[in-house]
Amino acid sequence: MNVLVCSTPDSASVNLKNAILSDDWIDYADFHGSSAFLKDNLLLLTIKEHHVFYDDLDKEIVKELGVIADNIIFLSKHKSASEKKALTVHPIGNWADAKLGGKDNELTPSSPHLMSALLRSIKKSAAHLPDYDVVFEVTHHGPLLETPTLFMEIGSTESEWSNTDASAALASALFSATENKSYPIAVGIGGGHYAPRFTETAISKKLDFGHMIPNYAIDFNDAEKLSSMVNKAMENSNTDLVFVHRKSMKKEQADVVKRAIDNAGASLIDSSSLELID
């Protein structure tokens, strides 16, 4: 079962919840004073706390509802300085200090198959919203959980957070996303926050992404530290494959990345070896 989580301090999260509940759901149980709704293999919960700071929510769900989630999907707003319109999905965790929930240098397990399937599904369901970029974001922020988790977000201003068309597109994507667990999984390394290379590859090729390490999180003077990050990312993505955005790096930076990947015992996967999605 996949568990959806609405956080009431987040206006986009609430609007997403309302869009999702426009379909037929069963009032399943009470969770923290709010109704928990059930539809097929989806359970929708509401929390009063800010989601990025709610560590161990998965344990509370087991304790109070007896539900062991396969994946947790937090419904959320996205905010950026550029104020770009965007529909995003991303894994969670911190490559360094925990500035927005979670713990320093700790990752929550990612949901590679589900997250990548959602990205592809959103791309289709939001085709009528050309002003919105449909993208991965790289791994960032909390909370810290033991269950595979992702954030699904609308950005980047109040206008988008309250946009019913954007909410409806994400709701539609949730119901139509189909995981293909035969696709290989890779950790992404390189690029910027919005991971254009990984986004493009996942949409067009048979490859699902787990955790993603952007250039800004890498100390290119410390291959040993990067090797540790790669190991942690692979462990929390259930893979030993790595996909590198080579063109986002200088040659000497790419050499450091290659050394770190070798030290981590990972295998590089190249876009040219991947099958196109029909």
Buried (B, 14 or more C-beta within 10 A) or exposed (E): EBBBBBBBEBBBBBBBBBBBBEBEBEEBBEBEEBBBBBBEEBBBBBBEEBBBBBBEBBEBBEEBBEBEBEBBBBBBBBBBEEEBBBBBBBBBBBBEEBEBBBBEBBBBBBBBBBBBBBBBBBBBBBEEBEEBBBBBBBBBBBBBBEBBBBBBBBBBBEEBBBBEEBBBBBBBBBEBBEBEEEBBBBBBBBBBBBBBBBBEBBBEBBBBBBBBBBBEBBEBEEBEEBBBBBBBBBBBBBBBBBBBBBEBBEEEBBEBBBBBBBBBEBEBBEEEEBEEEE
